[in-house]
Amino acid sequence: MTINQKQDEIIDELSGLDDWMDRYAYIIDLGNALPPIDEKLKTPSRLIEGCQSRVWLDATLDDEGKVNFTADSDAIIVKGIISMLIDVLSGHTPQEILDADLYFIDRIGLSEHLSPTRSNGLLAMIKQMRVYALAFKELQESRKA
């Protein structure tokens, strides 16, 4: 499934929920379903700077050249948000991640329903995911050279 197809799927899921309390509950459920990150990965180097709560993010590049993310957070709503980002971006190439327009965030109304500090955290999560993608892209290019 493409990044845009994943985004459209999330938009469709949330479009049936008019009340923001229901949407928050859905996002929290996504966070609760996120597979736990290995405790060894909860290191300061994996903490995302700029988040109000603690968010650990790790990424690996598989043999097919696809990036796979894992994450955890000590805040339930943030864990749900990172879960959505992982769902959309994991399993794609570094270039696909770098080129992605993450339009689902605005279309579901998430950015307008987050506090300024949570919005900054969301941007920091996206930025860190793209930093991983860029590093993997450069790694792939250096292997070809």
C-alpha positions as CSV (number, residue, x, y, z in Angstrom):
1,M,0.0,0.0,0.0
2,T,1.4,3.4,-0.9
3,I,1.9,6.3,1.6
4,N,-1.1,8.1,0.2
5,Q,-3.3,5.0,0.3
6,K,-2.4,4.7,4.0
7,Q,-3.2,8.3,4.6
8,D,-6.5,8.0,2.8
9,E,-7.4,5.0,5.0
10,I,-6.8,7.0,8.2
11,I,-8.9,9.9,6.8
12,D,-11.7,7.4,6.0
13,E,-11.5,5.8,9.4
14,L,-11.7,9.2,11.2
15,S,-14.3,10.8,8.9
16,G,-16.9,8.6,10.6
17,L,-16.1,10.1,13.9
18,D,-17.6,13.7,14.2
19,D,-16.9,14.2,17.9
20,W,-13.2,15.0,18.8
21,M,-13.5,13.0,22.0
22,D,-14.2,9.9,19.8
23,R,-11.3,10.8,17.5
24,Y,-9.0,11.1,20.5
25,A,-10.2,7.8,21.8
26,Y,-9.5,6.2,18.4
27,I,-6.0,7.7,18.3
28,I,-5.3,6.5,21.9
29,D,-6.5,3.0,20.8
30,L,-3.9,3.1,18.0
31,G,-1.2,3.9,20.5
32,N,-2.3,1.1,22.8
33,A,-2.0,-1.3,19.8
34,L,1.5,-0.1,19.0
35,P,3.9,-3.0,19.6
36,P,6.2,-2.2,22.5
37,I,9.7,-1.0,21.7
38,D,12.6,-2.9,23.1
39,E,13.6,-1.4,26.4
40,K,17.2,-1.3,25.2
41,L,16.1,1.2,22.5
42,K,14.9,3.7,25.1
43,T,18.1,5.7,25.0
44,P,18.8,9.4,25.1
45,S,20.0,9.2,21.5
46,R,16.6,8.0,20.4
47,L,14.6,10.6,22.3
48,I,13.0,13.1,20.0
49,E,14.0,16.7,20.8
50,G,11.1,19.2,20.9
51,C,8.5,16.9,22.3
52,Q,6.7,17.8,25.5
53,S,6.5,14.2,26.5
54,R,9.1,11.6,26.0
55,V,9.1,9.9,22.6
56,W,11.7,7.3,21.5
57,L,12.0,6.5,17.8
58,D,14.2,3.9,16.1
59,A,14.5,3.0,12.5
60,T,16.0,0.1,10.6
61,L,16.6,-0.4,6.9
62,D,15.6,-3.9,5.7
63,D,17.2,-6.0,2.9
64,E,14.6,-4.6,0.4
65,G,15.6,-1.0,1.1
66,K,12.5,-0.2,3.1
67,V,12.6,1.8,6.3
68,N,10.8,0.4,9.4
69,F,10.1,2.5,12.4
70,T,9.4,1.5,16.0
71,A,8.5,4.0,18.8
72,D,7.1,4.5,22.2
73,S,6.0,7.4,24.3
74,D,5.1,8.0,27.9
75,A,2.0,10.0,26.8
76,I,-1.0,8.0,25.5
77,I,-2.1,10.6,22.8
78,V,1.4,11.0,21.6
79,K,1.8,7.3,21.3
80,G,-1.3,7.2,19.1
81,I,0.1,10.0,16.9
82,I,3.4,8.3,16.4
83,S,1.5,5.1,15.7
84,M,-0.3,6.8,12.8
85,L,3.0,8.1,11.5
86,I,4.6,4.7,11.7
87,D,1.6,3.2,9.9
88,V,1.9,5.7,7.1
89,L,5.7,5.7,6.7
90,S,7.0,2.3,7.6
91,G,7.7,-0.1,4.8
92,H,8.6,2.5,2.3
93,T,11.9,3.5,0.7
94,P,13.9,6.5,2.1
95,Q,13.0,8.5,-1.0
96,E,9.3,7.8,-0.7
97,I,9.4,9.0,2.9
98,L,11.4,12.1,2.0
99,D,8.9,12.9,-0.9
100,A,5.8,12.2,1.2
101,D,3.3,15.0,1.7
102,L,1.7,14.1,5.0
103,Y,-1.7,15.7,4.2
104,F,-3.7,13.4,6.5
105,I,-2.7,15.4,9.6
106,D,-4.5,18.5,8.3
107,R,-7.4,16.6,6.7
108,I,-8.3,14.8,9.9
109,G,-8.0,18.1,11.8
110,L,-5.3,16.9,14.1
111,S,-3.1,19.9,13.9
112,E,-5.9,22.3,14.9
113,H,-6.9,20.1,17.9
114,L,-3.4,19.9,19.4
115,S,-1.9,22.3,21.9
116,P,1.0,24.3,20.5
117,T,3.5,22.1,22.4
118,R,1.9,18.9,21.0
119,S,2.0,20.5,17.5
120,N,5.7,21.2,17.9
121,G,6.2,17.6,19.1
122,L,4.3,16.3,16.0
123,L,6.6,18.3,13.7
124,A,9.6,17.0,15.7
125,M,8.5,13.4,15.2
126,I,8.0,13.9,11.4
127,K,11.4,15.7,11.2
128,Q,13.2,12.8,13.0
129,M,11.5,10.2,10.7
130,R,12.8,12.2,7.7
131,V,16.3,12.5,9.2
132,Y,16.4,8.7,9.5
133,A,15.1,8.4,5.9
134,L,17.8,10.8,4.7
135,A,20.5,8.9,6.6
136,F,19.4,5.6,5.0
137,K,19.2,7.2,1.6
138,E,22.8,8.4,1.9
139,L,23.9,5.0,3.2
140,Q,22.3,3.3,0.1
141,E,24.0,5.8,-2.2
142,S,27.4,5.2,-0.6
143,R,27.0,1.4,-1.0
144,K,26.3,1.9,-4.7
145,A,29.4,4.1,-5.2
